[in-house]
């Protein structure tokens, strides 16, 4: 008789780099870990990552997303101090008036070259990669 294996898989999440003019939307997290972060969250069962990105953007910022495109996947086991997650990161243009709600205690339109601190998770790396991608890292 063989032992049954237990599998622990990373939890899927999404993060969205929402562009408004030359700035990006950052939220101040209401829940731990506290600090500034890209809008995003967990993918619900039965939901595509694209749908999750649109839902999380609306819940946290009140913005609809235009020109949603996948940017990169981040999966380092220690990227989230709560558990092993992997994040599908998107870039999109924000449509509407940004307003903090749901898990967002505050919201800021930030210059990606000079974001507020502290940034949560691996979001400093994501923003740095975004800047290199668009050719704007200084």
N, C-alpha and C positions, 0 to 999 in steps of 0.2 A: 504494500500500500504506500503510495507516494504522498508527500506532504503537499498541501494546497498552498500555492504561492499567493501572496498578497501584493497587489500592485497599487502604487501611489503615483498618480499622474499629476503633472503641473495643472493648475487651474487656468483656463483661458480668460484673458481680459483684453480690453481695447483701451487705447489712449488716442486722443485726437489733437493734432496741431491745428488749431482753428485760426486762420489768417483773417484779419480785418485791417485793410490797408497794409501798412508795413509792420504791423504789430501782431502778436499772438495772444490768445486768451489763456490766462492762468487762473486757477481757482485756489483759494486758501481753504484747506481741508478742515471740515468741522469735526471729523473723527480721527483717531490716531491711525497712522502716524501724522502728526500735525506739521504744517508747513505749506508751501506752494506746490502746485502740481498741474500737469496738463489735465483737462477734463477727460474722464473715462471711468471705467469700472468693469464689473464682471459680466461675462456673456451668459445670458440665461439659457437653460436647456431648451432646445428647439429653435434657437435664434441664430441667425447668421451673424458673423462679425460685423458686416456692414450695417445690419439692422441695429445691433448693439451700439455701434458708434453713433448712429443717428439718435437713438433713444437716450443714451448717456449725455450727449451734447444738449439735447432738449431739456432733460431733467436738471442738469447742473448749471446750464448757462442760458436757457431759453432761446437758443439759436437753432435755426435749421441749417443744414449743411448743403453747400453747393460744390460740385466738382470734387466729390469724395474720391480719394485715390489712396491705395495702400502704399505705405512708405517702407516699413521694415518690421521685422519681428525681433523682439528682445526677450531672451529666455534664461539669462543667468540665474541660477538657483537662489541667489541671495538678493535679487533685485527688489523684492518686497519682504520686509522683515517679518511679516505675519505668516507667510507661507510661500511655497514655490509657485510662482505664476509665470505665464508667458503672455506677452502683450503683442497684439497686432496693432501697429501704430499707423494711423491714417493722417493725411493732410487734406484739409478742405477749407473752403471759404465760408465764413460765417454770414448768415442772412438773418437780419432782425436786430433787436436791441439787446445786448448782453445784460443779463441779470443773474446774480448768484441765487441759487435755490438748491433744494435737496441736500446733498452732502457738502455743498459749497457754502462756507460761512462768508466768503468775500470773493470778489472777482476783480481782475485787473487786466487791462490791455497793456501788454509789456513789450518793450523793445527786446527781441530775442537775443541781442548782443549784451543786454544788461538786465537779466531777469531778477525778480526779487528773491531773497533767500530767507530761510533755507528752502531748497527744492527737495521734494520727497522722491523716494524710490531711485530710479536711474534716470530721472527726467533731465538732469544736467547733461548727461551723455546724449540723450535723445535730441535735446535742443542743439547741442554742439554738432551732432550728425546732420541735423536739419540745416544748420547754417552752412556747413561744408557742402551739402547737397545743392543748396541754392546759390552757392558761391559767395556768401557774405560773411564768412568767419573772419574776424580781425585778430 
